[in-house]
Amino acid sequence: MEKELEVLQSIIKRRRSVFPVSFTQEEISVESIETILESANYAPTHKLTQPWRFSVFRKEGKTRLGEELARAYKEHTPAELFLQKKYDSFGLKFQQSSCVIVLKAQLHPALLPEWEEVAALACAVQNMALTAEAMNIGAYWSSPGPVANMPEFLELQDDEKVYGVFYMGYHNAPAAEAKRTPMAQKVKWIEA
Ligand SMILES: Cc1cc2nc3c(=O)[nH]c(=O)nc-3n(C[C@H](O)[C@H](O)[C@H](O)COP(=O)(O)O)c2cc1C
C-alpha cells in the first residue's frame, strides 16, 4: 500500500505541462492513445452522465484541424488584434504534436448544471495527463479561443460544447519542479 501511494504521488508531482516545442517526432501508437483514453473513462461523474467526449486527430486529420483552427482565428479576430505569429503557431504546434485530442462535454441541462459536467471532464483530462506521464508521454491542455468557432468541422452535436485541446507527444523536455505556493496557504482547518 505504501508503495502504491509513493508511485501515485510521484506521478502526480512530476507531471508537468509539456509543450509541442519539446516534442520529438516519435509517433504515439493507437494502442498507447487508447490506454490514455481508457483512464479518462474512470473519472468521477455526477448522475453517471459520463459527459467526456473526445475527437482524436492524427496524421492528415491533425494537419486539417491545425489549418481549420488558424482559419477560424483569422475569421473571428478583428484585424487590429490579428497576430501573424499566433496564426502561424497553430500549424506549427500541430506539426510538432503526434496527436491532438479535442476535449468536449455532452451537457445534460435537465439533469445537471454545466459546471458539474465540466468538472467531470477536467477529472477525465487529469486522468489522461497522469497516465501519459506514467508512459513518458508529454501533454498539455490548451484553450485556444477559435476552437469554439468551428462546430461544423468538429461535427459538434447540439448538446455538446468544446473545452479546448490536449496536445500529446514524446518529448525531450527536462524534468521541472512544479511552481506552486505552499498548500498550507490554501487550506482552513475547522475543528471546533
Ligand atoms: C483548463 C486549462 C487550460 C489551459 N490552457 C492553457 C493554454 O491555453 N495555454 C497554456 O500555455 N497553458 C494552458 N494550460 C496549462 C497551464 O499553463 C499549466 O497547467 C500551468 O502553467 C501549471 O503548469 P504544470 O501543468 O506544468 O504544473 C491550461 C491548463 C488548464 C487546466
The ligand as an ORCA input file, in Angstrom:
! r2SCAN-3c Opt
* xyz 0 1
  C      -8.241     24.201    -18.287
  C      -6.789     24.525    -18.588
  C      -6.490     25.291    -19.702
  C      -5.171     25.607    -20.021
  N      -4.904     26.368    -21.121
  C      -3.619     26.683    -21.413
  C      -3.324     27.473    -22.560
  O      -4.226     27.865    -23.327
  N      -2.042     27.786    -22.814
  C      -1.010     27.343    -21.993
  O       0.150     27.659    -22.259
  N      -1.269     26.556    -20.919
  C      -2.536     26.213    -20.619
  N      -2.799     25.406    -19.534
  C      -1.674     24.794    -18.788
  C      -1.192     25.672    -17.645
  O      -0.465     26.753    -18.182
  C      -0.305     24.833    -16.707
  O      -1.054     23.788    -16.144
  C       0.288     25.691    -15.589
  O       1.251     26.571    -16.097
  C       0.936     24.844    -14.499
  O       1.996     24.071    -15.028
  P       2.037     22.482    -14.899
  O       0.843     21.929    -15.646
  O       3.345     22.082    -15.529
  O       2.008     22.124    -13.442
  C      -4.107     25.099    -19.197
  C      -4.426     24.308    -18.073
  C      -5.747     24.020    -17.776
  C      -6.067     23.164    -16.560
*
